[in-house]
Amino acid sequence: MYHNKETNLTQKELATKAGVSQQYISKITKTSKMELIHEAESNLNTILNGADHKHQ
């Protein structure tokens, strides 16, 4: 599910693709804290990209 977040699919589209209900996708998203994971990954990429620029 996390990797599908990057495709910008709606919960309904993702649910259809996965063969589950939109409500199930919503529940999984909330309980897994995917937004926090996505934000942390984005922040880490920003930090790493900044470190790469300093070494060039």
Phi, psi and omega in degrees: 000319183300316182293330177290339178300327181291343182276355180063028174287147174287164177301321181295316179296318179295320179297316179299315180298322182273349180075032178229177180277158176297324179298322178295316178299317179300314180298314180297318181299315181291316184284336182269355180059037182302326180297321178293321178297314180298317179296317179297318178297318179297316179296318179297317178298321178297315179297313181295320177296323177294321178293323178296319181293327180289332182271000182266000000 
